[in-house]
Amino acid sequence: MFTLHPAASDALAELLSRIARVAHRHPAAADRLLDHLSSQALAAGDIAVGVDALYARFSLLEPRGQALELLPALEQAGAQAAAGHVPIQAARVCEALGRVAYQQGEYQLASEQWSRALDLAEVSGHLQTGVAARIGLGQIHYAQSDWARGLRQMRDAAEQLAQASKDGDDDSYLAAKLALNIGVGSIETGDLPAAERHFSHGLAAARRGGHRVFEAEAHWHLARAALARQRMDWAVADCRLALDIAVRHGYPWLEAAASRTWTEIALARGDNAAAVRSTRHGLALAQRIQARAQARQAHLQLAQLLQAEGDAAGALEHLWQHLALQSEIERLSLPARTTLAAPPAEDGSVPVTPEELLLHLCGQRQRLASLPAADAVAELRAASLRILGLDHVQRWPLSDAGLHAAEHPRYLDLLRRHGAPLALPDAALHPCHAELAPLAGAAQARIEVPLYRGTELTGALWLVDANPTRAWTRQELLIASELALLFERI
């Protein structure tokens, strides 16, 4: 149920495994055990163990509709993880916070948290959280009906998970979750056979790992696929199984989702009264767990059902509530800031965007190559500051005056293994924090890009923000890669 790869310690992994077995029959007892374990560890200053136990508790409570209860604890744990320099645990907290925000329809916040989790996972080489964060980012695209883009994100996650499987790490939880999400994207893009295949894979992985919530979700999706094939007998059987598991184990989100499909089944049978009852039940569940997107769908479904019954006033009331929730979700999904703000216009001229500045700089390659090295580096630094809005740019060569194998062995190993830009949203969460602490810029958020000559690592380029934290975007990472290529030529 909550196998953490890796847990803070082998002893914790064994203890969590025992508590997971308890959770299958006595979830309330497991919750108390995890709460005690987390509180005790954090009070003793063992932040990694405390945060891991809290994340396990979140994994137990989230499918039961109780994730919001842990929101203050998760936010505090994130701060403690940063202060304690434990990036893997910080990544887990961000992944959990993304799921809380997503449930509430706060897609912009969810995207920010999952992007941060992905950055920390990549810096730390932590595959499990990286896969989970990619699944979350794919779900954001799904929520915005961008099914093709969401599927691409899911397939990227699948490639990562396949690599872990080759290394002997069978994560049935992520395998089930990923298969079901790929199935959703497939059914929405019209590939019903692929969808059914993935739903069946998800069901098998869920049963293999004893993940009841995904077992129920697989049956729900198979019911949807059966409806698409107009196989009412299969749809009824699978939807009943989904509802039965959801009710018996207390999974309100899943019960609300399956109730929507049961409404469709009732309508296909001509039983409008049962359809209304099912939809009202799903709405009550969605409202209880503050799942805005689910509540919005239920209001729309009720408006259509009541309109068909001739209850115009009731239909209008639910339609207004549907529109209000849709407006709220759209407001919450607006970005907090422009991804890359264009510099202010000079003398009333049209602003120059970062992309245009980078394109212009790339066109200066030959001229830069003809300059003395010091002048070319100074010009590149000035351009980088303007393009990304940085505090300073630091170029660390492999030398006694820069990065040295004797003083920075873990960091140099990280650069060689990763071989790509590293987005560091929080300076305190660098996995090589202690090694890098004496270097200029080590206390600030930054993008770190390995520099090469051919296939040989020659150093690192640090693109440093003025603050200890900054949410770097995928666009900024791409720009950082291009800037590093220019620095490599000098």
C-alpha positions as CSV (number, residue, x, y, z in Angstrom):
1,M,0.0,0.0,0.0
2,F,2.8,2.4,0.9
3,T,6.1,0.9,-0.2
4,L,8.6,3.7,-0.3
5,H,11.7,3.3,-2.6
6,P,13.8,4.1,-0.8
7,A,12.5,4.6,2.7
8,A,14.6,6.7,5.2
9,S,16.0,3.5,6.6
10,D,15.7,-0.3,6.3
11,A,14.1,-0.4,9.7
12,L,11.4,2.1,8.7
13,A,10.7,0.1,5.5
14,E,10.1,-3.1,7.5
15,L,7.9,-1.2,10.0
16,L,5.8,0.4,7.2
17,S,5.4,-3.0,5.5
18,R,3.9,-4.4,8.8
19,I,1.6,-1.4,9.2
20,A,0.5,-1.8,5.6
21,R,-0.6,-5.3,6.4
22,V,-2.6,-4.0,9.3
23,A,-4.2,-1.3,7.1
24,H,-5.9,-3.9,4.9
25,R,-8.2,-5.0,7.7
26,H,-7.9,-2.1,10.3
27,P,-7.2,1.2,8.5
28,A,-8.1,3.3,11.6
29,A,-5.5,1.4,13.7
30,A,-2.9,1.8,10.9
31,D,-3.6,5.5,10.8
32,R,-3.0,5.8,14.6
33,L,0.2,3.9,14.3
34,L,1.5,6.1,11.4
35,D,0.4,9.3,13.2
36,H,2.3,8.2,16.3
37,L,5.4,7.1,14.3
38,S,5.5,10.4,12.4
39,S,5.0,12.7,15.4
40,Q,7.5,10.8,17.5
41,A,10.2,10.9,14.8
42,L,9.7,14.6,14.0
43,A,9.8,15.5,17.7
44,A,13.1,13.6,18.0
45,G,14.5,15.5,15.1
46,D,14.5,12.5,12.7
47,I,13.0,14.5,9.9
48,A,13.5,11.9,7.1
49,V,11.7,9.1,9.1
50,G,9.0,11.5,10.3
51,V,8.2,12.8,6.8
52,D,8.2,9.3,5.3
53,A,5.7,8.1,7.9
54,L,3.5,11.2,7.2
55,Y,3.6,10.4,3.5
56,A,2.6,6.8,4.2
57,R,-0.3,8.1,6.3
58,F,-1.3,10.4,3.5
59,S,-1.3,7.4,1.1
60,L,-3.6,5.6,3.5
61,L,-6.0,8.5,4.0
62,E,-6.2,10.1,0.5
63,P,-8.3,7.5,-1.2
64,R,-10.6,7.6,1.9
65,G,-11.3,11.3,1.3
66,Q,-9.3,12.5,4.3
67,A,-6.3,14.1,2.5
68,L,-7.4,17.7,3.5
69,E,-7.0,16.8,7.1
70,L,-3.3,16.4,6.6
71,L,-2.7,19.6,4.6
72,P,-1.3,21.6,7.5
73,A,1.0,18.7,8.5
74,L,2.2,18.3,5.0
75,E,3.0,22.0,4.6
76,Q,4.9,22.0,7.9
77,A,6.7,18.8,6.8
78,G,7.8,20.5,3.6
79,A,9.5,23.3,5.6
80,Q,11.1,20.7,7.9
81,A,12.4,18.7,4.9
82,A,14.0,21.8,3.5
83,A,15.6,22.8,6.8
84,G,16.9,19.3,7.3
85,H,18.3,19.0,3.7
86,V,16.3,15.8,2.8
87,P,15.4,16.3,-0.9
88,I,13.7,12.9,-1.3
89,Q,11.3,13.5,1.5
90,A,10.7,17.1,0.2
91,A,9.8,15.6,-3.2
92,R,7.3,13.3,-1.6
93,V,5.7,16.1,0.3
94,C,5.3,18.1,-3.0
95,E,3.8,15.1,-4.8
96,A,1.3,14.7,-2.0
97,L,0.4,18.5,-2.0
98,G,-0.1,18.2,-5.7
99,R,-2.7,15.5,-5.2
100,V,-4.5,17.5,-2.6
101,A,-4.7,20.5,-4.9
102,Y,-5.8,18.4,-7.8
103,Q,-8.6,16.9,-5.8
104,Q,-9.9,20.4,-5.1
105,G,-9.7,21.5,-8.7
106,E,-6.7,23.8,-8.0
107,Y,-4.9,22.8,-11.2
108,Q,-2.3,25.6,-11.3
109,L,-1.2,24.8,-7.7
110,A,-1.2,21.1,-8.4
111,S,1.0,21.7,-11.5
112,E,3.4,23.8,-9.5
113,Q,3.7,21.2,-6.8
114,W,4.2,18.3,-9.2
115,S,6.7,20.3,-11.2
116,R,8.7,21.0,-8.0
117,A,8.4,17.3,-7.1
118,L,9.7,16.3,-10.5
119,D,12.7,18.7,-10.2
120,L,13.6,17.4,-6.8
121,A,13.2,13.8,-7.9
122,E,15.5,14.3,-10.9
123,V,18.1,16.1,-8.8
124,S,18.0,13.3,-6.3
125,G,17.7,10.5,-8.8
126,H,14.5,9.4,-7.1
127,L,12.6,7.5,-9.7
128,Q,9.4,6.6,-7.7
129,T,8.4,10.2,-7.0
130,G,9.5,11.3,-10.5
131,V,7.1,8.8,-12.0
132,A,4.2,9.8,-9.7
133,A,4.8,13.5,-10.5
134,R,4.8,12.9,-14.2
135,I,1.5,11.0,-13.8
136,G,0.1,14.0,-12.0
137,L,1.2,16.4,-14.7
138,G,-0.4,14.2,-17.2
139,Q,-3.7,14.3,-15.2
140,I,-3.5,18.2,-15.4
141,H,-3.6,17.9,-19.2
142,Y,-6.5,15.5,-18.9
143,A,-8.4,17.9,-16.7
144,Q,-8.1,20.5,-19.4
145,S,-9.2,18.0,-22.1
146,D,-5.7,17.9,-23.7
147,W,-5.7,14.2,-24.0
148,A,-2.9,13.7,-26.5
149,R,-0.5,15.8,-24.4
150,G,-1.5,14.1,-21.2
151,L,-0.9,10.7,-22.9
152,R,2.6,11.8,-23.9
153,Q,3.3,12.6,-20.2
154,M,2.0,9.3,-19.1
155,R,4.1,7.4,-21.7
156,D,7.2,9.3,-20.5
157,A,6.4,8.0,-17.0
158,A,5.9,4.5,-18.4
159,E,9.4,4.6,-19.8
160,Q,10.8,5.5,-16.5
161,L,8.9,2.8,-14.7
162,A,10.0,0.2,-17.2
163,Q,13.6,1.1,-16.5
164,A,12.9,0.5,-12.8
165,S,11.3,-2.8,-13.6
166,K,14.5,-3.9,-15.5
167,D,16.5,-3.1,-12.3
168,G,14.3,-5.5,-10.4
169,D,12.0,-2.9,-8.7
170,D,8.4,-4.0,-9.2
171,D,6.2,-1.1,-8.0
172,S,2.7,-2.5,-8.4
173,Y,1.2,0.7,-7.0
174,L,2.6,2.9,-9.7
175,A,2.1,0.2,-12.4
176,A,-1.6,0.1,-11.6
177,K,-2.0,3.9,-11.4
178,L,-0.1,4.4,-14.7
179,A,-1.9,1.7,-16.6
180,L,-5.3,3.1,-15.6
181,N,-4.3,6.6,-16.6
182,I,-3.0,5.5,-20.0
183,G,-6.3,3.7,-20.4
184,V,-8.2,6.9,-19.7
185,G,-6.2,8.8,-22.3
186,S,-6.7,6.0,-24.8
187,I,-10.5,5.8,-24.3
188,E,-10.8,9.6,-24.6
189,T,-8.8,9.6,-27.9
190,G,-11.0,6.9,-29.4
191,D,-8.7,3.9,-29.0
192,L,-11.1,1.6,-27.1
193,P,-9.1,-1.7,-27.6
194,A,-6.0,-0.1,-26.1
195,A,-8.0,1.4,-23.3
196,E,-9.5,-2.0,-22.3
197,R,-6.0,-3.6,-22.5
198,H,-4.5,-1.0,-20.1
199,F,-7.5,-1.2,-17.7
200,S,-7.0,-4.9,-17.6
201,H,-3.2,-4.4,-16.9
202,G,-4.1,-1.9,-14.2
203,L,-6.5,-4.4,-12.6
204,A,-3.9,-7.1,-12.6
205,A,-1.2,-4.8,-11.0
206,A,-3.8,-3.7,-8.4
207,R,-4.6,-7.3,-7.5
208,R,-0.9,-8.2,-7.4
209,G,-0.1,-5.5,-4.9
210,G,-3.4,-5.6,-3.0
211,H,-4.3,-2.0,-3.9
212,R,-8.0,-2.1,-3.5
213,V,-8.7,1.5,-4.6
214,F,-7.1,0.8,-8.0
215,E,-8.9,-2.5,-8.2
216,A,-12.2,-0.6,-7.8
217,E,-11.0,2.1,-10.3
218,A,-10.1,-0.5,-12.9
219,H,-13.6,-2.0,-12.6
220,W,-15.2,1.4,-13.0
221,H,-13.2,2.1,-16.2
222,L,-14.0,-1.3,-17.6
223,A,-17.6,-0.5,-17.0
224,R,-17.2,2.7,-19.0
225,A,-15.5,0.8,-21.8
226,A,-18.4,-1.8,-21.8
227,L,-20.9,1.0,-22.1
228,A,-19.0,2.3,-25.1
229,R,-19.4,-1.1,-26.6
230,Q,-23.0,-1.2,-25.6
231,R,-22.4,-4.3,-23.5
232,M,-24.8,-3.5,-20.7
233,D,-24.3,-6.8,-18.9
234,W,-20.5,-6.2,-18.6
235,A,-21.1,-2.6,-17.6
236,V,-23.5,-3.5,-14.8
237,A,-21.2,-6.2,-13.5
238,D,-18.0,-4.0,-13.4
239,C,-19.8,-0.9,-12.1
240,R,-21.3,-3.0,-9.3
241,L,-17.9,-4.4,-8.4
242,A,-16.4,-0.9,-8.3
243,L,-19.2,0.5,-6.1
244,D,-19.0,-2.5,-3.8
245,I,-15.3,-2.2,-3.2
246,A,-15.5,1.6,-2.8
247,V,-18.4,1.4,-0.3
248,R,-16.8,-1.5,1.7
249,H,-13.4,0.2,2.0
250,G,-14.5,3.8,2.2
251,Y,-13.3,5.4,-1.0
252,P,-15.6,8.4,-1.6
253,W,-13.9,9.8,-4.7
254,L,-14.1,6.5,-6.4
255,E,-17.7,5.9,-5.2
256,A,-18.7,9.3,-6.6
257,A,-17.0,8.5,-9.9
258,A,-18.7,5.1,-10.3
259,S,-22.0,6.7,-9.3
260,R,-21.8,8.9,-12.4
261,T,-21.4,5.7,-14.6
262,W,-24.3,4.0,-12.7
263,T,-26.4,7.0,-13.7
264,E,-25.6,6.4,-17.3
265,I,-26.5,2.7,-16.8
266,A,-29.8,3.6,-15.2
267,L,-30.6,6.0,-18.1
268,A,-29.8,3.3,-20.6
269,R,-32.3,1.1,-18.8
270,G,-34.9,3.9,-18.8
271,D,-34.9,4.2,-15.0
272,N,-34.7,8.0,-14.6
273,A,-35.5,7.9,-10.9
274,A,-32.5,5.6,-10.2
275,A,-30.4,8.0,-12.3
276,V,-31.4,11.0,-10.2
277,R,-30.7,9.1,-6.9
278,S,-27.3,8.0,-8.1
279,T,-26.3,11.5,-9.2
280,R,-27.5,13.1,-6.0
281,H,-25.5,10.5,-4.0
282,G,-22.4,11.2,-6.1
283,L,-22.8,15.0,-5.6
284,A,-23.0,14.6,-1.9
285,L,-19.8,12.5,-1.8
286,A,-18.0,15.0,-4.0
287,Q,-19.1,17.9,-1.8
288,R,-18.0,16.1,1.3
289,I,-14.4,15.7,0.1
290,Q,-14.3,19.1,-1.6
291,A,-13.8,17.6,-5.1
292,R,-14.8,20.6,-7.2
293,A,-14.4,18.9,-10.6
294,Q,-16.6,15.9,-9.5
295,A,-19.2,18.2,-8.0
296,R,-19.3,20.3,-11.2
297,Q,-19.9,17.2,-13.3
298,A,-22.7,16.0,-10.9
299,H,-24.4,19.4,-11.0
300,L,-24.4,19.3,-14.8
301,Q,-25.7,15.7,-14.8
302,L,-28.5,16.6,-12.4
303,A,-29.4,19.7,-14.4
304,Q,-29.9,17.5,-17.5
305,L,-31.9,14.9,-15.6
306,L,-34.2,17.4,-14.0
307,Q,-34.7,19.2,-17.3
308,A,-35.8,15.9,-18.8
309,E,-38.3,15.4,-16.0
310,G,-39.7,18.8,-16.6
311,D,-38.3,20.4,-13.4
312,A,-37.0,23.6,-15.0
313,A,-36.4,25.4,-11.7
314,G,-34.4,22.5,-10.2
315,A,-32.5,22.1,-13.4
316,L,-31.6,25.8,-13.5
317,E,-30.4,25.8,-9.9
318,H,-28.0,23.0,-10.6
319,L,-26.9,24.5,-13.9
320,W,-26.0,27.8,-12.1
321,Q,-24.0,25.8,-9.5
322,H,-22.2,23.9,-12.3
323,L,-21.2,27.2,-14.0
324,A,-20.1,28.7,-10.6
325,L,-17.8,25.7,-10.0
326,Q,-16.5,25.8,-13.5
327,S,-15.7,29.5,-13.1
328,E,-14.0,28.8,-9.8
329,I,-11.9,26.0,-11.2
330,E,-10.8,28.2,-14.2
331,R,-9.9,31.0,-11.8
332,L,-7.8,28.6,-9.7
333,S,-6.1,27.3,-12.8
334,L,-4.7,30.7,-13.9
335,P,-0.9,30.9,-13.5
336,A,0.3,32.9,-10.6
337,R,2.8,34.6,-12.8
338,T,3.8,34.7,-16.4
339,T,6.2,31.9,-17.2
340,L,8.9,34.2,-18.5
341,A,8.1,37.9,-18.3
342,A,9.3,40.0,-21.2
343,P,11.7,42.8,-20.2
344,P,10.2,46.2,-20.0
345,A,10.0,48.2,-23.2
346,E,12.7,50.7,-23.8
347,D,11.8,54.1,-25.1
348,G,8.3,53.0,-25.9
349,S,9.5,50.2,-28.2
350,V,7.9,46.8,-28.4
351,P,9.1,44.5,-25.5
352,V,11.6,41.8,-26.4
353,T,10.7,38.4,-25.2
354,P,13.2,36.0,-23.6
355,E,12.8,33.7,-26.6
356,E,13.6,36.5,-29.0
357,L,16.6,37.5,-26.9
358,L,17.9,33.9,-26.9
359,L,17.4,33.6,-30.7
360,H,19.3,36.9,-31.2
361,L,22.1,35.6,-28.9
362,C,22.3,32.3,-30.8
363,G,22.8,34.3,-34.0
364,Q,25.9,35.9,-32.5
365,R,27.8,32.5,-32.2
366,Q,30.4,33.4,-34.8
367,R,31.0,36.9,-33.4
368,L,31.3,35.6,-29.9
369,A,33.8,32.9,-31.0
370,S,36.0,35.6,-32.5
371,L,36.2,37.6,-29.2
372,P,38.8,37.1,-26.4
373,A,37.4,34.4,-24.1
374,A,37.0,36.8,-21.2
375,D,34.9,39.2,-23.2
376,A,32.8,36.5,-24.7
377,V,32.0,35.0,-21.3
378,A,31.2,38.5,-19.9
379,E,28.7,39.1,-22.8
380,L,27.1,35.7,-22.4
381,R,26.7,36.3,-18.6
382,A,25.1,39.6,-19.2
383,A,22.7,38.1,-21.7
384,S,21.8,35.2,-19.5
385,L,21.0,37.6,-16.6
386,R,18.6,39.5,-18.8
387,I,17.0,36.4,-20.5
388,L,16.2,34.5,-17.3
389,G,16.0,37.3,-14.8
390,L,19.0,36.0,-12.7
391,D,21.1,37.4,-9.9
392,H,24.3,36.1,-11.3
393,V,25.9,33.4,-13.5
394,Q,28.7,31.2,-12.2
395,R,30.8,29.0,-14.4
396,W,32.7,26.3,-12.4
397,P,35.5,24.6,-14.2
398,L,37.0,21.3,-13.2
399,S,40.1,22.7,-11.5
400,D,41.6,23.7,-8.2
401,A,39.8,27.0,-8.4
402,G,36.4,25.4,-9.2
403,L,35.1,21.9,-8.9
404,H,37.6,19.3,-7.6
405,A,37.3,15.6,-7.2
406,A,38.7,15.6,-3.7
407,E,36.2,18.3,-2.4
408,H,33.2,17.6,-4.6
409,P,33.1,13.8,-5.4
410,R,29.3,13.3,-5.0
411,Y,28.5,16.4,-7.0
412,L,30.8,15.5,-9.9
413,D,29.2,12.0,-9.8
414,L,25.8,13.5,-10.0
415,L,26.7,15.7,-13.0
416,R,28.2,12.8,-14.9
417,R,25.2,10.4,-14.1
418,H,22.5,13.0,-14.9
419,G,24.1,14.7,-17.9
420,A,21.3,17.2,-18.2
421,P,20.2,20.5,-16.7
422,L,19.1,20.2,-13.0
423,A,16.4,22.6,-11.8
424,L,17.0,23.3,-8.1
425,P,13.8,25.0,-6.8
426,D,15.2,25.1,-3.2
427,A,18.8,25.6,-2.4
428,A,18.5,23.8,0.9
429,L,17.4,20.6,-0.9
430,H,20.4,19.9,-3.0
431,P,21.5,16.3,-2.5
432,C,25.1,17.6,-2.3
433,H,24.3,20.5,-0.1
434,A,27.2,20.0,2.4
435,E,29.8,19.7,-0.4
436,L,28.6,22.8,-2.2
437,A,27.9,25.0,0.8
438,P,31.2,27.0,0.5
439,L,30.7,27.9,-3.1
440,A,29.2,31.2,-4.2
441,G,25.5,30.9,-5.1
442,A,25.1,27.6,-3.1
443,A,22.4,29.2,-0.9
444,Q,20.3,30.4,-3.8
445,A,17.9,28.6,-6.2
446,R,19.5,27.8,-9.5
447,I,19.6,25.7,-12.6
448,E,22.8,23.7,-12.9
449,V,24.0,22.5,-16.3
450,P,26.9,20.2,-16.9
451,L,29.4,21.5,-19.4
452,Y,31.2,19.2,-21.8
453,R,34.0,19.2,-24.4
454,G,33.0,16.3,-26.6
455,T,32.1,13.6,-24.1
456,E,34.3,14.8,-21.3
457,L,32.8,16.8,-18.4
458,T,34.6,20.1,-18.1
459,G,32.6,21.8,-15.4
460,A,29.2,23.2,-14.5
461,L,27.2,26.3,-15.3
462,W,25.1,27.8,-12.5
463,L,22.2,30.1,-13.4
464,V,21.5,31.6,-10.0
465,D,18.4,33.4,-8.8
466,A,18.4,36.1,-6.2
467,N,16.3,34.0,-3.8
468,P,16.7,30.7,-2.0
469,T,13.7,29.3,-3.8
470,R,12.3,29.7,-7.3
471,A,9.8,27.5,-9.2
472,W,11.7,26.9,-12.5
473,T,9.7,26.1,-15.5
474,R,10.3,23.6,-18.3
475,Q,10.7,26.6,-20.7
476,E,13.5,28.0,-18.5
477,L,15.2,24.6,-18.5
478,L,15.2,24.6,-22.3
479,I,16.7,28.1,-22.4
480,A,19.3,27.0,-19.8
481,S,20.4,24.2,-22.1
482,E,20.8,26.5,-25.1
483,L,22.8,29.0,-22.9
484,A,25.1,26.1,-21.8
485,L,25.8,25.2,-25.4
486,L,27.0,28.7,-26.0
487,F,29.2,28.7,-22.9
488,E,30.7,25.4,-24.1
489,R,31.9,26.9,-27.3
490,I,34.1,29.4,-25.5
